[in-house]
């Protein structure tokens, strides 16, 4: 293999009569580098977006939610004790979830009302739910009549729709009211706006309102029952397996959903976009691979006599094929390494300096989220090298099949 590497390397060196071929070689290397760089940057941004969505969703939702078929249940304290005995469960909290109407002096809007228990130590520092619970339980006095009703914490966008500020009065209208001969009579309770939270997810910020668990039970006339139990586990990536195990242990009539199931459509769309972008940007590398093939084909035509002489000296078809494969792979590997270096550098710059600004009212983030993953970089590099290798096979095979007698006679 030593002389094959030597000749393959010599063929990469430019001479005056090969200046055009050398230019195509440089363009092929640059094409591979640009394709790999674009792939690394775009896939890193997609991975960053996935991570950003995940952290913001888990800022409002728990890792898993336990509910009971048939609606609310009163034995939640016993279930919580069972869950606390599980090694993977780090926190539990009962909650009530229902749809209500919110009416302020300047507007009215539908909302998702969530009655929550006091925050656990794990939840206090979580953006979104931790912020809401701290405001709800830390600043609200026990005697709420002096403040115009019980406290409620609204999503930032929901508060904007209702046109309310901190301390304003708000009415919560529930259609799970008292049953009379005339049918269901809606119940209406007065609350005061204790504060606002911002999770960074518009669908939560414009729909959710948090109240204390006891206040939710009172307005909905549920007694000492809850809608479900929120569960936080020690490994969010194993939440699906933990949820399955807990569901099997508790059995019917309980069911548990993990955060990936509850947001399956969103993460499926992100994965699909990531695959689509990978396929589309791989076309750049494919175009560069065609340039490599063109370079090798012209090189074979240029080096016809050299091939004939090498065969006359005893080189086999396999040796000739290896020479041109090695030359093409040198171009491909050089372009790939250059692309990996440039892509890594660009990702580091984008992560450190928010050069590209995004409007916060349109996107979930104001700058490009960048998260490089070693598996993505390795996959991109191997795919680029594999495409370049396939591009070398045809011209190398044509060079190996060259008849030395005809090459010398007509070359």
C-alpha positions as CSV (number, residue, x, y, z in Angstrom):
1,X,0.0,0.0,0.0
2,X,3.0,2.3,0.5
3,X,3.6,3.1,-3.2
4,X,-0.2,3.5,-3.8
5,X,-0.3,6.2,-1.1
6,X,2.8,7.8,-2.5
7,X,1.4,8.0,-6.1
8,X,-2.0,9.1,-4.9
9,X,-0.4,11.9,-3.0
10,X,1.7,12.9,-5.9
11,X,-1.4,13.2,-8.1
12,X,-2.8,15.8,-5.8
13,X,0.2,18.1,-6.4
14,X,-0.5,20.8,-9.0
15,X,1.5,21.2,-12.2
16,X,1.0,23.8,-14.9
17,X,-0.6,21.4,-17.4
18,X,-2.9,20.2,-14.6
19,X,-3.9,23.6,-13.3
20,X,-7.6,23.1,-14.3
21,X,-7.8,19.7,-12.6
22,X,-6.1,21.2,-9.5
23,X,-8.7,24.0,-9.5
24,X,-11.6,21.4,-9.5
25,X,-9.8,19.5,-6.7
26,X,-9.8,22.7,-4.6
27,X,-13.4,23.4,-5.4
28,X,-14.3,19.8,-4.5
29,X,-12.6,20.1,-1.2
30,X,-14.3,23.4,-0.5
31,X,-17.7,21.9,-1.5
32,X,-17.3,19.1,1.0
33,X,-16.2,21.5,3.7
34,X,-19.1,23.9,3.1
35,X,-21.6,21.0,3.1
36,X,-20.3,19.5,6.4
37,X,-20.1,22.9,8.0
38,X,-23.7,23.7,7.1
39,X,-24.9,20.4,8.3
40,X,-23.1,20.7,11.7
41,X,-24.5,24.2,12.3
42,X,-28.1,23.5,11.3
43,X,-28.2,20.2,13.2
44,X,-26.7,21.9,16.2
45,X,-29.4,24.6,16.0
46,X,-32.1,21.9,15.7
47,X,-30.7,20.1,18.7
48,X,-30.6,23.3,20.7
49,X,-34.2,24.0,19.8
50,X,-35.2,20.5,21.1
51,X,-33.3,21.1,24.3
52,X,-34.9,24.6,24.7
53,X,-38.4,23.3,24.1
54,X,-37.8,20.4,26.5
55,X,-36.6,22.7,29.3
56,X,-39.4,25.2,28.9
57,X,-42.1,22.5,28.7
58,X,-40.7,20.9,31.9
59,X,-40.8,24.3,33.5
60,X,-44.6,24.1,33.5
61,X,-45.3,20.3,33.2
62,X,-44.0,17.6,35.4
63,X,-42.0,14.6,34.2
64,X,-45.1,12.4,34.6
65,X,-48.7,12.8,35.5
66,X,-50.9,10.2,37.4
67,X,-54.6,10.4,36.8
68,X,-57.6,8.1,37.6
69,X,-60.1,6.8,35.1
70,X,-63.5,8.3,35.9
71,X,-62.2,11.7,37.1
72,X,-61.2,13.0,40.5
73,X,-60.2,10.8,43.4
74,X,-59.9,11.2,47.2
75,X,-57.3,8.6,48.0
76,X,-54.5,10.7,46.6
77,X,-52.6,10.8,49.9
78,X,-52.3,7.0,50.0
79,X,-51.1,7.0,46.4
80,X,-48.5,9.7,47.1
81,X,-47.1,7.6,50.0
82,X,-46.8,4.6,47.6
83,X,-45.0,6.8,45.0
84,X,-42.6,8.2,47.6
85,X,-41.4,4.7,48.2
86,X,-40.1,4.4,44.6
87,X,-36.4,4.9,44.2
88,X,-36.7,6.9,40.9
89,X,-39.4,9.3,42.2
90,X,-37.9,12.5,43.7
91,X,-41.1,14.6,44.2
92,X,-44.9,14.4,44.0
93,X,-47.6,17.0,44.2
94,X,-51.4,16.8,43.8
95,X,-53.2,19.1,41.5
96,X,-56.6,20.0,40.0
97,X,-57.0,20.9,36.4
98,X,-60.2,22.3,34.7
99,X,-61.3,24.8,32.2
100,X,-62.9,28.1,33.3
101,X,-63.8,31.6,32.2
102,X,-61.8,34.6,33.6
103,X,-63.5,38.0,33.7
104,X,-61.8,41.2,34.4
105,X,-63.1,44.8,34.2
106,X,-61.6,45.1,30.7
107,X,-61.9,41.6,29.2
108,X,-63.0,38.0,29.3
109,X,-61.1,34.9,28.3
110,X,-61.2,31.1,28.6
111,X,-58.4,29.6,30.6
112,X,-57.0,26.4,32.1
113,X,-57.3,26.7,35.8
114,X,-54.7,24.7,37.8
115,X,-55.0,24.2,41.5
116,X,-51.6,23.4,42.9
117,X,-50.2,22.4,46.3
118,X,-47.2,24.2,47.8
119,X,-44.0,23.9,45.8
120,X,-41.4,21.3,46.7
121,X,-37.7,22.2,47.1
122,X,-37.0,20.8,43.7
123,X,-39.6,23.0,42.0
124,X,-38.7,26.3,43.6
125,X,-35.9,27.1,41.1
126,X,-37.7,25.9,38.0
127,X,-38.5,28.8,35.6
128,X,-42.3,28.9,35.1
129,X,-44.0,26.6,37.6
130,X,-41.5,27.5,40.4
131,X,-42.0,31.2,39.8
132,X,-45.8,30.8,39.9
133,X,-45.9,28.7,43.0
134,X,-43.5,31.0,44.9
135,X,-45.7,34.0,44.1
136,X,-48.9,32.1,45.0
137,X,-47.8,30.7,48.3
138,X,-45.1,33.1,49.5
139,X,-46.8,36.5,49.1
140,X,-50.5,35.6,49.5
141,X,-51.9,36.1,53.1
142,X,-54.2,33.6,54.7
143,X,-57.0,36.1,55.1
144,X,-57.7,36.8,51.4
145,X,-60.9,38.7,51.9
146,X,-59.0,41.9,52.6
147,X,-57.2,41.6,49.2
148,X,-60.4,41.1,47.2
149,X,-60.4,37.3,47.1
150,X,-58.0,34.4,46.9
151,X,-54.8,34.9,44.9
152,X,-54.3,33.8,41.3
153,X,-51.2,33.8,39.2
154,X,-51.7,34.3,35.4
155,X,-49.5,33.6,32.4
156,X,-48.0,36.8,31.1
157,X,-49.9,36.6,27.8
158,X,-53.2,35.7,29.5
159,X,-52.8,38.7,31.8
160,X,-52.2,40.9,28.7
161,X,-55.4,39.6,27.1
162,X,-57.4,40.4,30.2
163,X,-55.8,43.8,30.7
164,X,-55.0,43.2,34.4
165,X,-52.1,44.2,36.6
166,X,-50.8,42.9,39.9
167,X,-53.4,43.5,42.6
168,X,-56.4,43.8,40.2
169,X,-59.6,41.9,40.9
170,X,-60.5,39.0,38.7
171,X,-63.6,36.7,38.6
172,X,-63.2,33.0,37.9
173,X,-66.4,31.4,36.4
174,X,-66.7,27.7,36.6
175,X,-69.4,25.7,34.9
176,X,-69.0,22.9,37.4
177,X,-71.3,24.7,39.8
178,X,-74.4,23.9,41.8
179,X,-77.0,21.6,40.2
180,X,-80.5,23.1,40.4
181,X,-83.9,22.3,38.8
182,X,-82.9,24.6,36.0
183,X,-79.7,22.7,35.4
184,X,-76.1,23.5,36.2
185,X,-75.7,27.0,37.6
186,X,-72.2,28.5,37.0
187,X,-70.3,29.4,40.1
188,X,-68.3,32.7,40.2
189,X,-65.6,33.5,42.7
190,X,-63.6,36.6,43.2
191,X,-59.8,36.5,43.1
192,X,-57.0,39.0,43.1
193,X,-54.0,38.9,40.7
194,X,-51.0,38.0,42.9
195,X,-48.6,38.0,39.9
196,X,-47.6,36.7,36.6
197,X,-45.3,33.9,35.3
198,X,-43.5,33.5,32.0
199,X,-42.5,30.0,30.9
200,X,-41.4,31.1,27.4
201,X,-44.0,28.8,25.8
202,X,-46.8,30.9,24.3
203,X,-49.4,28.1,24.6
204,X,-48.9,28.0,28.3
205,X,-48.5,31.7,29.0
206,X,-51.7,32.6,27.2
207,X,-53.9,29.8,28.7
208,X,-52.8,28.9,32.3
209,X,-53.9,30.4,35.6
210,X,-52.6,29.0,38.9
211,X,-54.5,29.0,42.2
212,X,-54.0,27.3,45.5
213,X,-55.3,23.7,45.7
214,X,-57.8,24.5,48.5
215,X,-59.2,27.4,46.5
216,X,-59.6,25.3,43.4
217,X,-61.4,22.6,45.5
218,X,-63.7,25.2,46.9
219,X,-64.7,26.9,43.7
220,X,-65.2,23.6,41.9
221,X,-67.0,22.1,44.9
222,X,-64.8,19.0,44.8
223,X,-64.3,18.4,48.5
224,X,-61.0,16.7,49.4
225,X,-60.4,15.3,45.9
226,X,-57.8,16.0,43.1
227,X,-57.6,15.6,39.4
228,X,-54.2,13.9,39.5
229,X,-50.7,13.7,40.9
230,X,-47.6,15.3,39.3
231,X,-44.5,13.2,39.5
232,X,-40.8,14.3,39.1
233,X,-38.2,11.6,38.5
234,X,-34.4,11.6,38.8
235,X,-33.8,11.0,35.0
236,X,-36.1,12.8,32.6
237,X,-34.9,10.6,29.7
238,X,-36.1,7.5,31.5
239,X,-39.4,9.0,32.4
240,X,-41.3,6.8,29.9
241,X,-39.8,3.6,31.4
242,X,-40.4,4.8,35.0
243,X,-44.0,5.8,34.1
244,X,-44.7,2.3,32.7
245,X,-43.3,0.6,35.7
246,X,-45.3,2.8,38.1
247,X,-48.4,2.3,36.1
248,X,-48.0,-1.4,36.1
249,X,-47.4,-1.4,39.9
250,X,-50.4,0.8,40.7
251,X,-52.7,-0.9,38.2
252,X,-56.2,0.0,37.2
253,X,-57.9,2.5,37.6
254,X,-54.8,4.6,37.5
255,X,-52.9,5.7,34.4
256,X,-49.6,7.5,34.1
257,X,-48.4,9.6,31.1
258,X,-44.8,10.9,30.8
259,X,-43.8,14.3,29.4
260,X,-42.8,12.8,26.1
261,X,-46.3,11.3,25.6
262,X,-48.0,14.5,26.5
263,X,-45.9,16.4,23.9
264,X,-45.4,13.7,21.3
265,X,-46.6,15.8,18.4
266,X,-44.2,18.6,19.0
267,X,-41.1,16.5,19.4
268,X,-42.0,14.3,16.5
269,X,-42.2,17.4,14.3
270,X,-38.8,18.5,15.5
271,X,-37.3,15.1,14.8
272,X,-38.9,15.1,11.4
273,X,-37.5,18.6,10.6
274,X,-34.0,17.5,11.8
275,X,-34.1,14.5,9.5
276,X,-35.4,16.6,6.6
277,X,-32.7,19.3,7.1
278,X,-30.0,16.5,7.2
279,X,-31.3,15.1,3.9
280,X,-31.5,18.5,2.2
281,X,-28.1,19.7,3.3
282,X,-26.5,16.4,2.4
283,X,-27.2,17.3,-1.2
284,X,-24.4,19.9,-0.9
285,X,-22.0,17.2,0.0
286,X,-23.4,15.1,-2.9
287,X,-22.7,17.9,-5.4
288,X,-19.1,18.1,-4.0
289,X,-18.8,14.3,-4.4
290,X,-19.8,14.6,-8.1
291,X,-17.0,17.2,-8.4
292,X,-14.6,14.6,-6.9
293,X,-15.8,12.0,-9.5
294,X,-15.3,14.5,-12.3
295,X,-11.8,15.3,-11.0
296,X,-10.9,11.7,-11.0
297,X,-12.3,11.0,-14.4
298,X,-10.3,13.8,-15.9
299,X,-7.2,12.6,-13.9
300,X,-7.7,9.1,-15.4
301,X,-7.7,10.7,-18.9
302,X,-4.7,12.8,-18.1
303,X,-2.7,9.9,-16.6
304,X,-3.5,7.2,-19.2
305,X,0.2,6.7,-20.0
306,X,1.2,6.6,-16.4
307,X,-1.4,3.9,-15.7
308,X,-0.1,1.9,-18.6
309,X,3.5,2.1,-17.4
310,X,2.5,1.1,-13.9
311,X,0.6,-1.9,-15.2
312,X,3.6,-2.8,-17.4
313,X,5.8,-2.7,-14.3
314,X,3.5,-5.2,-12.5
315,X,0.8,-3.1,-10.9
316,X,-2.5,-5.0,-10.7
317,X,-6.0,-3.7,-11.3
318,X,-6.5,-3.5,-7.6
319,X,-3.4,-1.4,-7.1
320,X,-4.5,1.1,-9.8
321,X,-8.0,1.2,-8.3
322,X,-6.6,1.9,-4.8
323,X,-4.5,4.8,-6.2
324,X,-7.5,6.7,-7.4
325,X,-9.6,5.8,-4.4
326,X,-6.9,7.1,-2.1
327,X,-6.7,10.3,-4.1
328,X,-10.5,10.9,-3.9
329,X,-10.5,10.0,-0.2
330,X,-7.8,12.5,0.5
331,X,-10.0,15.2,-1.0
332,X,-13.1,14.0,0.9
333,X,-11.3,13.6,4.2
334,X,-9.6,16.9,3.9
335,X,-12.9,18.7,3.1
336,X,-14.7,16.8,6.0
337,X,-12.1,17.8,8.6
338,X,-12.1,21.4,7.4
339,X,-15.9,21.4,7.5
340,X,-15.9,20.0,11.0
341,X,-13.4,22.6,12.2
342,X,-15.3,25.5,10.6
343,X,-18.7,24.2,11.8
344,X,-17.5,23.8,15.4
345,X,-16.0,27.3,15.3
346,X,-19.2,28.8,13.9
347,X,-21.3,27.0,16.5
348,X,-19.0,28.3,19.3
349,X,-19.3,31.8,18.0
350,X,-23.2,31.6,17.7
351,X,-23.4,30.2,21.2
352,X,-21.2,32.8,22.8
353,X,-22.3,35.8,20.9
354,X,-26.1,36.3,20.0
355,X,-25.3,37.6,16.5
356,X,-28.7,36.5,15.0
357,X,-31.6,38.0,16.9
358,X,-35.1,36.6,16.6
359,X,-38.4,38.4,17.5
360,X,-39.6,37.1,20.9
361,X,-43.3,37.5,20.0
362,X,-42.9,35.1,17.1
363,X,-40.3,32.5,18.3
364,X,-39.9,30.8,21.6
365,X,-36.3,32.2,21.9
366,X,-34.7,35.5,21.0
367,X,-31.4,34.0,19.8
368,X,-30.4,30.9,18.0
369,X,-30.1,28.0,20.5
370,X,-27.0,26.0,19.7
371,X,-26.1,22.6,21.2
372,X,-23.5,20.4,19.5
373,X,-23.7,16.7,20.1
374,X,-20.8,14.4,19.5
375,X,-23.0,11.7,17.9
376,X,-24.4,14.3,15.4
377,X,-20.9,15.5,14.4
378,X,-19.6,11.9,14.0
379,X,-22.7,10.9,11.9
380,X,-22.2,13.9,9.6
381,X,-18.5,13.3,9.2
382,X,-19.0,9.6,8.4
383,X,-21.8,10.3,6.0
384,X,-19.7,12.8,4.1
385,X,-16.7,10.4,4.0
386,X,-19.0,7.6,2.8
387,X,-20.5,9.7,0.0
388,X,-17.0,10.7,-1.1
389,X,-15.9,7.1,-1.1
390,X,-18.8,6.0,-3.3
391,X,-17.9,8.9,-5.7
392,X,-14.4,7.4,-6.2
393,X,-15.5,3.9,-7.1
394,X,-16.5,4.5,-10.8
395,X,-13.5,6.5,-12.0
396,X,-11.1,4.2,-10.0
397,X,-12.8,1.1,-11.6
398,X,-12.5,2.7,-15.1
399,X,-8.8,3.3,-14.5
400,X,-8.2,-0.2,-13.3
401,X,-9.9,-1.6,-16.5
402,X,-7.6,0.4,-18.8
403,X,-5.7,-1.8,-21.3
404,X,-2.0,-0.9,-21.0
405,X,-1.3,-1.7,-24.7
406,X,-4.1,0.5,-26.0
407,X,-3.1,3.2,-23.5
408,X,0.5,3.3,-24.8
409,X,-0.5,2.9,-28.5
410,X,-3.2,5.7,-28.5
411,X,-2.2,7.7,-25.4
